[in-house]
Amino acid sequence: MGDAESLFEKGKSLFAEGLFEDALSYFEQALLLDSKNADLWNKKGAALRSLGRYDEALECFNKSLEIDPSDRNAS
């Protein structure tokens, strides 16, 4: 599986390439290892939003802000 940070980095790379479904998979794997990471929740939300899964994306963005209310990068 790998560590959360390497999974997150791979997910961000896939996201940048427009491979949102693949990126989402990596973000979900990383969250299993680090569920308190606001950036991970935010990126998962961005991937879901890109896939048109808006309700799920909103839940992720809210979770990100719940973990870090001062996060200026939260979508």
C-alpha angles and dihedrals in degrees: 000000000000131000123307095251095053091046089050092050092049090049092051090050092051090046090054089053090053094250094133099163091052092044090051090055091055093046090051092050091049091050090056086062099036112023093164095064109114092193091056092052090048093051092046087053091050091051092049091048090052089053091052093250094132101163092053090045091054090052090054093048090050091049090051091053092044089058095042113016092181095055106134092188095059110122 
